[in-house]
């Protein structure tokens, strides 16, 4: 698997966990995860749909 495919897979996995992290009230962790997702998307030119987070 190449780096781009790995990055896309990671973004999808991390995005799927973001709601769960917010649901348990771990908002600082959620903010850090959101930042990590954004960084991966920028670095690997991965388009991202609008976030549903506050």
Secondary structure, DSSP 8 states (H G I E B T S, - for coil): --HHHHHHHHHHHHHHHHHHHHHTT-HHHHHHHHHHHHHHHHHTT---------
